[in-house]
Amino acid sequence: MELRISDAAIELVQGDLTELATDAIVNAANAQLQLGGGVAGAIRRKGGPAIQAECDHHGPIRVGEAAITTAGALKARHVIHAVGPRMGVDRPEDALLADATRNSLKLADEHDLKTIAFPAISTGVFGYPIERCATVMLETTLQYLRGRSGLERVVFCLFTPSDYAVFEAEMKKHATGGAT
């Protein structure tokens, strides 16, 4: 599914984020920027040790912030490491997830990138509800793209069919004007 906003497209895909050949993929990172499990573990395994070596120079960072590194052996050129909130621990969760999303988009623009791909940040071990994640991340991205941005394509890559369905339902609301 695709939604056009200004001169950019927001696209949904179901699959493996580490297989995308976008300018950047976003890692759902922890504050220490240690590539452990989940999305980060897949990035570490496929991208190689160069990514962690660069992370060691950037971390730690605060919840809501983002840092950019090489992508090592991945198809993408860069990895943007965004620290999302831990549900029930980092507050206000929605505002922090919006910050992580917006700061990732800003980093992409600052590095003249045209394409970026996100996972559903914080929905794994951090326990953030997928429905809230879809709402916050899509609304933040739509708002950002309505401003000045050189981004041409923002991809939300959802690993499971059920997560894809949640994001698709949220995106359909925006396509039909049902949400702001």
PyMOL commands that set and color helices and strands:
alter all, ss='L'
color gray80, all
select helices_A, chain A and resi 17-19+38-47+49-58+93-110+130-145+161-175
alter helices_A, ss='H'
color red, helices_A
select strands_A, chain A and resi 2-5+8-14+24-29+66-70+78-83+115-118+153-158
alter strands_A, ss='S'
color yellow, strands_A
deselect
rebuild
show_as cartoon
